[in-house]
Amino acid sequence: FLSVATMKRMQKIKYLRATGTTTEFCCVPLCPVSSRCNKFLSFFSFPADEELRKQWIVAIRRADLAIKAHTRVCSRHFKPEDIKEPEKEMGRRRLKKGAVPALFEWNNFSLPLPPLGVCEKRIRPPPEDGEEEANPPANVCTKEHDYASAPDPAVVDLVLEENYALWEEICQLREQAESLTLRQRFGIHRFAGTAIDSSTQTLQPIDEFFLFLNYLALGSKQRDLADRYGVHLSTVSWIITAWTNFLFTMLGSIRIWIPEDQIHSSLPADFKDYPDTTVILDCIELRCQCPSSPILFCKMFSSYKSHCTLKGLIGIAPHGAVTFISGLYAGSISDKQITRESGLLSLLKPGMAVMVYRGLIIDDIVPCKVYRPAFFFGRSQMSAGEVRETPATARLGVHVETLIHRVKEHKLFDSEIPLCVLGIINQLYTVACLSNFISLSFLEKKLQKYFQ
């Protein structure tokens, strides 16, 4: 500890003049000394050790201090036993390893006495000669225990910093708890702006329908849906199966095949050169997960896609309405065989005409005329009429490609279809094909009856 005389001497040193080219300043608050006005003090730079440097910053109470190359702390703030005196006359004073500044203006450049133990007594110094003990003050607070001593300011700063870190952790845990609560309340009410009781374990019918749409249109995984809606994974699977069969039954009750006279009455002007066209046909291939069985792999492998696929036949009227949807078959089946097994041939009559894409060779099995873009098939060149007719036929056949694109906008079919849904894949495919073209008023009436 420094005596009062030493402290007075150190306070007077700051007014002495020194010579030199560089000037160092002390970064401790309330300390005005510098190397230009003081040649008896030393100025120490911050240590390289991160933990020790942190203790220095806490001790000098400069939490926002930006440490630079010339940031210094003068020797006034270190205990004498922490400073190594130079061995040579022109040497420099250095700090001992682990030294931390402890003497400041706010603690009167002194350290508190170490607290006494429970069994220790503090002996009062005897009075000096000529001085008699006057009347002692009546209210004297004797610190008999460790907990009665005042803590060091640096220790208080460390405790406050730890409390602040714990408070931030508590806030983060509260935010996570709130996000989990929102997940359990996921449903159509979050988008409709209405409140709903989240304490019930079962979902409302409208939320079940919304879950099914998330699965079909967004391609959400069943485990993700179970976590969002707060239900069991098996419940999600049951909801998807139930709503798939319900919508398939509801939409399947609509007759989508349009009679020939109605098609001709609403024939677009682009089909004036093909007035007898009844349906535009195309095949769709959907990628699916490869099975582990070699036999199933061979049946589902498509040489065109070089992957396991499901293949189906789809048809639209010239004005864009969906008029035919076949079931899905294994990817190795030919397009002609799908046409034969799909039931389309029973709907065609001799007076009709179908428009197909270039690779669908069904001329020998259909009872009507076939419009197809010309291509080289067992011959070296095409006729002049075929060359003129090909662009128009190909342009009109693009309409069915637009329908296929809209079907694949449902993310379930745009990605690889899992094998676990093959049991209801035909129903899902039919719902995806018809959901974009069904009358909204008809669908609303059906759903209202179901919800009631």
C-alpha positions in Angstrom: 0.0 0.0 0.0 1.2 3.5 -0.7 1.5 6.0 2.1 0.0 9.4 2.1 3.4 11.1 1.6 4.1 8.9 -1.4 0.7 9.7 -2.9 1.3 13.5 -2.4 4.7 13.1 -4.0 3.3 11.3 -7.0 0.6 13.9 -7.5 3.3 16.6 -7.6 5.4 14.7 -10.2 2.9 15.5 -12.9 3.9 19.2 -13.0 7.6 18.5 -13.7 8.9 19.3 -17.2 10.5 16.6 -19.3 12.3 16.6 -22.7 11.6 14.1 -25.5 10.2 13.8 -29.0 7.2 11.5 -28.3 4.4 12.1 -25.8 2.5 9.3 -24.1 -0.8 9.8 -22.4 -2.6 7.8 -19.7 -6.0 6.4 -20.8 -7.3 6.0 -17.3 -10.3 8.4 -16.6 -9.4 11.4 -14.3 -5.7 10.8 -14.8 -4.1 13.9 -16.5 -0.5 12.9 -16.6 1.6 12.6 -19.8 5.2 11.8 -20.6 5.9 15.3 -21.7 5.3 16.8 -18.3 6.5 13.8 -16.2 9.9 12.0 -16.6 9.6 9.9 -13.4 6.6 7.8 -14.5 6.5 4.9 -16.9 3.7 4.2 -19.4 2.8 0.6 -20.1 1.0 -0.7 -23.1 -1.9 -3.2 -22.9 -0.9 -6.9 -22.7 -1.3 -9.1 -25.8 -3.2 -11.8 -23.8 -6.9 -11.4 -24.4 -8.0 -12.4 -20.9 -5.5 -10.2 -19.2 -6.4 -7.3 -21.5 -10.0 -7.7 -20.6 -9.2 -7.5 -16.9 -7.3 -4.2 -17.6 -10.3 -2.8 -19.4 -12.7 -3.7 -16.6 -10.3 -2.3 -14.0 -9.9 1.1 -15.6 -13.7 1.2 -16.3 -13.3 1.8 -20.1 -15.6 -0.8 -21.7 -15.8 1.1 -24.9 -12.0 1.7 -25.2 -10.5 1.3 -28.6 -7.0 0.0 -28.0 -4.4 1.3 -30.4 -0.6 1.1 -30.6 0.0 4.2 -28.3 -2.7 3.4 -25.7 -1.0 3.4 -22.4 -1.6 3.2 -18.6 0.9 5.1 -16.4 2.7 3.5 -13.4 0.6 5.5 -10.9 -2.1 2.9 -11.2 0.0 -0.2 -10.4 1.1 -1.5 -7.0 4.9 -1.1 -6.3 5.4 -4.9 -6.1 4.0 -5.3 -9.6 6.7 -3.1 -11.2 10.2 -4.4 -12.0 12.9 -1.8 -11.5 15.6 -1.7 -14.2 18.9 -3.5 -13.5 20.9 -0.9 -15.4 20.9 2.8 -15.1 19.4 3.5 -18.5 17.0 0.5 -18.5 13.2 0.6 -18.6 10.9 -0.5 -15.9 8.6 -3.4 -16.7 5.5 -5.0 -15.3 5.5 -8.5 -13.7 3.5 -11.2 -15.4 -0.2 -11.0 -14.7 -0.1 -7.4 -13.2 -3.4 -5.5 -13.3 -3.9 -1.8 -12.5 -5.6 -1.3 -9.2 -4.9 2.3 -7.9 -7.2 4.9 -9.2 -8.7 8.3 -8.4 -12.0 6.8 -7.4 -10.4 4.6 -4.7 -8.0 7.3 -3.5 -5.0 5.4 -4.9 -5.2 2.7 -2.2 -6.3 -0.9 -1.9 -8.9 -2.0 0.7 -7.6 -4.0 3.6 -8.1 -7.8 3.3 -11.3 -8.8 5.1 -10.8 -10.6 8.5 -12.0 -14.1 9.1 -14.7 -15.0 11.6 -12.2 -15.9 14.3 -9.8 -13.0 13.7 -9.8 -9.7 15.5 -8.6 -6.4 14.2 -6.2 -4.7 16.7 -6.6 -1.0 16.8 -3.3 1.0 16.7 -2.3 2.6 20.0 -2.7 6.4 20.3 0.3 8.5 19.6 2.2 10.3 22.3 0.4 13.3 23.7 -2.9 12.2 22.3 -5.6 10.8 24.5 -8.5 8.9 23.1 -11.4 11.2 22.8 -15.0 10.3 23.1 -15.5 7.5 20.5 -18.4 7.8 18.2 -21.5 6.1 19.3 -22.4 4.6 15.9 -19.5 2.4 14.9 -20.0 -0.3 12.3 -17.5 -3.1 12.9 -17.0 -5.5 10.0 -16.8 -8.8 11.6 -17.5 -11.1 8.6 -16.4 -11.4 5.0 -19.8 -10.4 3.6 -19.7 -7.1 5.5 -16.8 -5.7 3.4 -17.5 -3.5 0.3 -16.7 -5.3 -3.0 -14.0 -4.0 -5.3 -15.4 -1.9 -8.2 -13.7 -4.1 -10.8 -15.5 -7.2 -9.3 -18.8 -5.4 -9.5 -18.2 -4.7 -13.2 -17.5 -8.3 -13.9 -20.6 -9.4 -12.1 -22.7 -6.9 -14.0 -21.2 -8.1 -17.3 -22.1 -11.7 -16.4 -25.6 -10.7 -15.4 -26.1 -9.0 -18.7 -24.9 -12.1 -20.6 -27.4 -14.2 -18.6 -30.2 -11.7 -19.4 -29.5 -12.0 -23.1 -29.7 -15.8 -22.9 -33.0 -15.6 -21.1 -34.4 -13.3 -23.8 -33.3 -15.7 -26.5 -35.0 -18.6 -24.7 -38.2 -16.6 -24.4 -38.1 -15.9 -28.2 -37.6 -19.6 -28.9 -40.6 -20.5 -26.6 -42.8 -17.9 -28.4 -41.8 -19.3 -31.9 -42.7 -22.9 -30.7 -46.1 -21.5 -29.6 -46.6 -20.0 -33.0 -45.7 -23.3 -34.7 -48.4 -25.1 -32.7 -51.0 -22.6 -33.9 -50.1 -22.9 -37.6 -53.2 -23.0 -39.8 -55.5 -21.1 -42.1 -56.4 -18.6 -39.3 -52.8 -17.2 -39.5 -53.5 -15.9 -43.0 -57.2 -15.1 -42.5 -56.5 -12.9 -39.4 -58.9 -14.8 -37.2 -58.3 -16.2 -33.7 -58.6 -19.9 -33.0 -58.2 -22.0 -29.8 -54.9 -23.8 -30.0 -55.6 -26.0 -26.9 -57.5 -28.5 -29.0 -55.6 -31.6 -30.2 -57.5 -32.1 -33.4 -57.5 -29.8 -36.5 -60.5 -28.1 -37.9 -61.7 -29.3 -41.4 -60.5 -26.1 -43.0 -57.0 -26.6 -41.5 -57.0 -30.2 -42.7 -57.8 -28.9 -46.2 -55.0 -26.3 -45.9 -52.6 -29.0 -44.8 -53.4 -31.0 -47.8 -52.8 -28.0 -50.1 -49.4 -27.4 -48.4 -48.5 -31.0 -49.2 -49.7 -31.0 -52.8 -48.9 -27.5 -54.0 -45.8 -26.7 -52.0 -44.4 -30.2 -51.7 -44.0 -29.9 -47.9 -42.7 -33.0 -46.2 -45.0 -34.9 -43.9 -42.7 -34.6 -40.9 -42.5 -30.8 -41.4 -46.3 -30.5 -41.6 -46.6 -32.6 -38.4 -44.2 -30.1 -36.6 -46.0 -27.0 -38.0 -49.5 -28.1 -37.2 -48.6 -29.7 -33.8 -50.0 -33.2 -34.7 -48.6 -36.7 -34.9 -46.9 -37.8 -38.2 -49.5 -40.6 -38.6 -52.3 -38.0 -38.3 -50.7 -36.0 -41.2 -50.6 -39.2 -43.3 -54.3 -40.0 -42.5 -55.4 -36.4 -43.4 -53.6 -36.5 -46.7 -55.1 -39.8 -47.6 -58.6 -38.8 -46.5 -58.6 -35.5 -48.4 -57.1 -37.1 -51.5 -59.8 -39.7 -51.8 -62.5 -37.1 -50.9 -61.4 -34.6 -53.6 -60.9 -37.4 -56.1 -64.5 -38.6 -55.5 -65.9 -35.1 -55.6 -64.0 -34.1 -58.8 -64.5 -37.5 -60.4 -68.2 -37.0 -60.3 -67.9 -34.3 -63.0 -68.1 -35.4 -66.6 -65.1 -33.8 -68.2 -65.4 -35.4 -71.7 -67.1 -32.8 -73.8 -69.5 -33.8 -76.7 -68.3 -33.2 -80.2 -71.0 -30.6 -81.0 -70.1 -28.5 -78.0 -66.4 -28.5 -78.9 -67.1 -27.4 -82.5 -69.4 -24.6 -81.2 -66.5 -23.1 -79.1 -63.7 -23.9 -81.5 -61.0 -21.1 -81.5 -60.1 -19.3 -84.7 -56.6 -20.8 -84.7 -58.1 -24.2 -85.4 -60.0 -23.2 -88.6 -57.7 -25.4 -90.6 -58.5 -28.3 -88.2 -62.2 -28.0 -87.6 -62.8 -31.6 -86.6 -60.2 -31.7 -83.8 -61.8 -33.1 -80.7 -58.9 -33.6 -78.3 -55.2 -32.8 -78.1 -53.2 -35.6 -76.6 -49.8 -35.7 -74.9 -48.0 -38.0 -72.4 -46.6 -36.8 -69.1 -43.8 -38.4 -67.2 -43.2 -37.8 -63.5 -40.0 -38.7 -61.7 -40.3 -41.0 -58.8 -38.1 -42.6 -56.2 -36.2 -45.7 -57.4 -37.4 -48.9 -55.8 -34.9 -51.3 -54.2 -36.5 -54.3 -56.0 -34.7 -55.1 -59.3 -38.0 -56.2 -60.9 -39.8 -53.0 -60.0 -36.8 -51.0 -61.1 -36.9 -52.5 -64.5 -40.6 -51.8 -64.9 -40.4 -48.2 -63.7 -37.2 -47.2 -65.5 -37.7 -44.9 -68.4 -35.1 -44.9 -71.2 -36.3 -41.4 -72.3 -35.8 -39.8 -68.8 -33.0 -42.2 -67.7 -34.8 -42.5 -64.4 -37.7 -44.3 -62.7 -40.9 -42.5 -63.8 -44.7 -42.7 -63.8 -46.3 -42.1 -67.2 -49.8 -41.0 -68.1 -51.9 -39.7 -71.0 -53.6 -36.3 -70.8 -55.9 -34.6 -73.2 -57.5 -31.2 -73.6 -60.1 -29.7 -75.9 -59.0 -27.0 -78.4 -60.4 -24.2 -76.2 -58.2 -25.4 -73.2 -60.6 -27.5 -71.0 -59.3 -30.8 -69.6 -61.3 -33.6 -71.2 -59.3 -36.7 -70.6 -57.0 -38.0 -67.8 -55.6 -41.5 -67.7 -54.2 -43.4 -64.8 -50.4 -43.5 -64.2 -48.4 -46.4 -65.4 -44.9 -47.6 -65.0 -42.3 -45.7 -66.9 -41.2 -48.6 -69.2 -44.7 -48.8 -70.9 -45.0 -47.4 -74.4 -47.2 -44.5 -75.4 -49.3 -46.7 -77.7 -49.9 -49.2 -74.9 -51.1 -46.4 -72.6 -53.5 -45.2 -75.3 -54.8 -48.7 -75.7 -55.3 -49.4 -71.9 -56.5 -45.9 -70.8 -60.0 -46.2 -72.3 -59.6 -43.3 -74.7 -60.4 -45.5 -77.7 -64.0 -46.0 -76.5 -64.6 -42.3 -76.6 -63.4 -41.6 -80.1 -65.6 -41.9 -83.2 -64.9 -42.1 -86.9 -66.0 -38.5 -87.5 -63.6 -37.0 -85.0 -59.9 -36.1 -85.2 -57.1 -36.1 -82.5 -54.0 -33.9 -82.5 -50.9 -35.6 -81.0 -47.2 -34.8 -80.6 -44.6 -36.1 -83.0 -43.7 -39.3 -81.1 -47.2 -40.6 -80.4 -47.8 -43.2 -83.1 -51.4 -44.3 -82.7 -52.7 -44.1 -86.3 -53.3 -47.8 -86.5 -55.3 -48.1 -83.3 -57.6 -45.1 -83.2 -60.9 -45.1 -85.3 -60.5 -41.5 -86.4 -58.1 -39.0 -88.1 -54.8 -38.0 -86.5 -53.1 -34.6 -86.8 -49.4 -34.8 -86.1 -46.3 -32.7 -87.1 -44.5 -34.4 -89.9 -41.2 -36.2 -89.2 -38.8 -38.6 -90.9 -40.1 -42.1 -90.3 -38.9 -44.7 -92.9 -38.4 -42.0 -95.6 -35.7 -39.6 -96.7 -37.6 -36.4 -97.1 -41.0 -34.7 -96.5 -43.5 -33.4 -99.0 -44.0 -29.6 -99.5 -47.5 -29.8 -97.9 -46.1 -31.5 -94.8 -43.4 -28.8 -94.5 -46.0 -26.0 -94.6 -48.3 -27.9 -92.2 -45.8 -28.8 -89.5 -45.3 -25.3 -87.9 -49.1 -24.8 -87.5 -49.6 -28.2 -86.0 -46.7 -27.9 -83.6 -47.9 -24.4 -82.5 -51.4 -25.7 -81.7 -50.0 -28.7 -79.8 -48.2 -26.4 -77.4 -51.6 -25.8 -75.6 -51.3 -29.3 -74.0 -47.7 -28.5 -72.9 -49.1 -25.5 -71.0 -51.4 -27.9 -69.1 -48.6 -30.2 -68.2 -46.6 -27.3 -67.0 -49.5 -26.2 -64.7 -49.7 -29.8 -63.3 -46.0 -29.7 -62.5 -46.5 -26.4 -60.7 -47.6 -28.6 -57.9 -44.3 -29.2 -56.2 -45.2 -32.8 -55.3 -44.9 -33.7 -59.0 -42.1 -31.3 -59.8 -39.7 -33.1 -57.5 -39.1 -36.8 -57.0 -42.3 -38.6 -55.9 -41.7 -40.8 -52.8 -42.7 -44.4 -52.9 -44.8 -44.1 -49.8 -47.6 -42.2 -51.8 -47.8 -44.7 -54.7 -51.0 -46.1 -53.2 -52.8 -42.8 -53.8 -50.7 -41.4 -56.6 -53.5 -41.7 -59.2 -55.9 -39.8 -57.0 -53.3 -37.1 -56.3 -52.5 -36.8 -60.0 -56.2 -36.4 -60.9 -56.8 -33.8 -58.3 -53.8 -31.8 -59.5 -55.0 -31.9 -63.1 -58.5 -30.8 -62.3 -58.0 -28.4 -59.4 -56.9 -25.5 -61.7 -59.8 -25.9 -64.1 -62.7 -26.7 -61.9 -65.4 -24.1 -61.2 -64.7 -22.3 -58.0 -68.4 -22.0 -57.1 -68.9 -25.7 -57.5 -65.9 -26.5 -55.3 -67.1 -24.0 -52.7 -70.5 -25.6 -52.5 -69.0 -29.1 -52.1 -66.7 -27.9 -49.3 -69.5 -26.1 -47.5 -71.5 -29.3 -47.3 -68.5 -31.2 -46.0 -67.7 -28.6 -43.3 -71.3 -28.5 -42.1 
